[in-house]
Amino acid sequence: MLSPHEFATLMLVKDSAEQIADRDELDALLERQLVAMEQLGGGAVLPCVTQDGDSLLRTLARIH
């Protein structure tokens, strides 16, 4: 089960990954394969939501 902070971080990654700083919650999301790190041009690396992470967010939106 994800903590409220981990859910919030997952939503932030989906909506504004470029504004995510190093957060402890990212490690938990990476471990659960809900987020992956994407290599961008110029050497930048940003988190992105995986298919599993997107599925979880869509399910959560339907319940809420």
C-alpha positions, -999 to +999 in steps of 0.1 A: +000+000+000+013+035-008+014+062+017-005+095+011+028+112+003+037+085-023+003+089-040+008+127-041+043+122-056+029+099-082+003+125-092+030+152-093+052+131-116+022+126-139+013+163-140+046+181-136+076+158-135+100+187-143+092+202-109+099+171-089+130+174-068+147+144-052+120+130-029+122+100-007+089+089-021+104+085-056+124+056-043+093+037-032+076+044-065+106+033-085+108+001-064+072-006-071+077+001-108+051+029-108+076+054-119+107+051-142+135+075-149+136+088-184+168+100-201+161+132-220+183+150-245+211+170-230+216+145-202+186+155-182+167+127-163+131+130-153+107+106-136+078+094-157+048+074-148+048+038-160+018+019-174+012+004-139+014+038-123-010+053-148-034+024-143-033+030-106-040+067-110-070+060-134-084+035-109-081+060-081-098+087-101-128+064-108-131+055-071-129+091-060 
